[in-house]
């Protein structure tokens, strides 16, 4: 696996090495997500940072 990486939430990125594993599991807690507009949180954050 040369040059592979995993991206989380479309923002945080981690480089992967040969032999690395990604384990995905269900959390015990549940959460509710809301969407305030058709704009993602990251888009809003980027817009504010560019002001």
N, CA, C and O of each residue as an XYZ file, in Angstrom:
204
protein
N       0.837     -1.184      0.000
C       0.000      0.000      0.000
C       0.877      1.240      0.000
O       1.126      1.811      1.062
N       1.330      1.652     -1.111
C       2.201      2.810     -1.197
C       1.388      4.068     -1.436
O       0.649      4.153     -2.417
N       1.517      5.054     -0.543
C       0.840      6.322     -0.720
C      -0.640      6.314     -0.392
O      -1.360      7.214     -0.824
N      -1.125      5.320      0.362
C      -2.546      5.266      0.711
C      -2.818      6.114      1.945
O      -1.958      6.264      2.813
N      -4.014      6.660      2.010
C      -4.426      7.383      3.209
C      -5.924      7.265      3.397
O      -6.667      7.010      2.450
N      -6.356      7.456      4.634
C      -7.775      7.424      4.976
C      -8.195      8.833      5.370
O      -7.445      9.547      6.036
N      -9.384      9.230      4.962
C      -9.912     10.549      5.287
C     -11.180     10.392      6.106
O     -12.057      9.602      5.756
N     -11.281     11.140      7.194
C     -12.423     11.080      8.098
C     -13.151     12.411      8.090
O     -12.523     13.466      8.182
N     -14.437     12.371      7.984
C     -15.276     13.577      7.969
C     -14.923     14.515      6.822
O     -15.244     15.702      6.876
N     -14.274     14.005      5.798
C     -13.922     14.820      4.654
C     -12.849     15.847      4.951
O     -12.581     16.714      4.119
N     -12.219     15.768      6.141
C     -11.260     16.793      6.516
C      -9.976     16.194      7.072
O      -8.895     16.494      6.566
N     -10.068     15.352      8.101
C      -8.903     14.767      8.749
C      -8.375     13.611      7.916
O      -9.139     12.734      7.514
N      -7.083     13.604      7.656
C      -6.474     12.590      6.815
C      -5.334     11.911      7.567
O      -4.575     12.567      8.281
N      -5.217     10.588      7.402
C      -4.169      9.810      8.052
C      -3.476      8.956      7.003
O      -4.133      8.255      6.233
N      -2.142      9.015      6.970
C      -1.395      8.170      6.032
C      -1.393      6.736      6.543
O      -1.260      6.492      7.742
N      -1.540      5.795      5.622
C      -1.554      4.380      5.974
C      -0.272      3.720      5.497
O       0.246      4.027      4.423
N       0.220      2.822      6.304
C       1.400      2.037      5.967
C       0.993      0.603      5.679
O      -0.088      0.167      6.076
N       1.844     -0.122      5.000
C       1.591     -1.528      4.716
C       1.350     -2.264      6.031
O       2.142     -2.140      6.965
N       0.270     -3.022      6.108
C      -0.080     -3.764      7.325
C      -1.033     -3.027      8.242
O      -1.578     -3.632      9.165
N      -1.259     -1.716      8.015
C      -2.234     -0.976      8.833
C      -3.629     -1.521      8.591
O      -3.938     -2.022      7.509
N      -4.458     -1.416      9.605
C      -5.854     -1.860      9.491
C      -6.775     -0.738      9.926
O      -6.434      0.052     10.806
N      -7.942     -0.668      9.308
C      -8.996      0.257      9.711
C     -10.142     -0.592     10.239
O     -10.675     -1.441      9.525
N     -10.520     -0.358     11.497
C     -11.604     -1.112     12.122
C     -12.787     -0.169     12.306
O     -12.657      0.887     12.925
N     -13.930     -0.553     11.770
C     -15.154      0.250     11.883
C     -16.144     -0.531     12.730
O     -16.413     -1.704     12.468
N     -16.686      0.129     13.751
C     -17.662     -0.545     14.607
C     -18.764      0.430     14.995
O     -18.612      1.648     14.902
N     -19.862     -0.139     15.426
C     -21.019      0.666     15.837
C     -20.815      1.151     17.270
O     -20.428      0.372     18.141
N     -21.072      2.427     17.515
C     -20.955      2.978     18.866
C     -22.130      2.528     19.722
O     -23.202      2.218     19.203
N     -21.925      2.495     21.021
C     -23.017      2.130     21.926
C     -24.044      3.251     22.013
O     -25.238      2.994     22.164
N     -23.575      4.504     21.917
C     -24.479      5.649     22.024
C     -25.038      6.009     20.655
O     -24.384      5.828     19.628
N     -26.251      6.518     20.666
C     -26.866      7.035     19.445
C     -26.839      8.554     19.507
O     -26.798      9.146     20.586
N     -26.862      9.165     18.347
C     -26.898     10.625     18.279
C     -27.847     11.058     17.173
O     -28.121     10.304     16.239
N     -28.336     12.265     17.290
C     -29.185     12.830     16.249
C     -28.396     13.926     15.551
O     -27.746     14.746     16.199
N     -28.457     13.934     14.242
C     -27.769     14.943     13.462
C     -28.786     15.895     12.863
O     -29.883     15.491     12.475
N     -28.413     17.158     12.792
C     -29.300     18.146     12.176
C     -28.559     18.818     11.037
O     -27.331     18.900     11.041
N     -29.302     19.290     10.078
C     -28.731     20.051      8.978
C     -29.425     21.405      8.987
O     -30.647     21.491      8.867
N     -28.628     22.465      9.132
C     -29.201     23.797      9.239
C     -29.535     24.403      7.876
O     -30.488     25.172      7.753
N     -28.761     24.063      6.870
C     -28.979     24.568      5.513
C     -28.486     23.505      4.552
O     -28.181     22.387      4.966
N     -28.406     23.837      3.298
C     -27.817     22.928      2.323
C     -26.305     23.104      2.259
O     -25.656     22.608      1.338
N     -25.745     23.807      3.236
C     -24.318     24.047      3.306
C     -23.733     23.185      4.410
O     -24.279     23.132      5.512
N     -22.618     22.503      4.125
C     -22.009     21.653      5.142
C     -21.273     22.496      6.179
O     -20.942     23.657      5.938
N     -21.027     21.890      7.330
C     -20.288     22.562      8.393
C     -18.916     23.018      7.892
O     -18.487     24.138      8.174
N     -18.235     22.152      7.152
C     -16.907     22.505      6.655
C     -16.959     23.663      5.673
O     -16.054     24.496      5.661
N     -18.000     23.734      4.848
C     -18.142     24.863      3.925
C     -18.331     26.163      4.701
O     -17.746     27.184      4.342
N     -19.129     26.137      5.744
C     -19.355     27.323      6.573
C     -18.053     27.729      7.248
O     -17.707     28.910      7.277
N     -17.325     26.745      7.797
C     -16.066     27.031      8.471
C     -15.051     27.637      7.501
O     -14.385     28.616      7.837
N     -14.929     27.070      6.316
C     -13.996     27.608      5.322
C     -14.364     29.027      4.927
O     -13.491     29.879      4.760
N     -15.671     29.281      4.777
C     -16.128     30.625      4.422
C     -15.743     31.628      5.512
O     -15.271     32.724      5.209
N     -15.941     31.259      6.761
C     -15.613     32.157      7.870
C     -14.113     32.383      7.987
O     -13.678     33.484      8.325
N     -13.320     31.354      7.711
C     -11.864     31.481      7.826
C     -11.291     32.352      6.714
O     -10.210     32.917      6.878
N     -11.982     32.471      5.602
C     -11.491     33.265      4.471
C     -11.915     34.725      4.542
O     -11.569     35.497      3.647
N     -12.635     35.124      5.552
C     -13.075     36.520      5.679
C     -11.953     37.413      6.106
O     -12.148     38.619      6.262
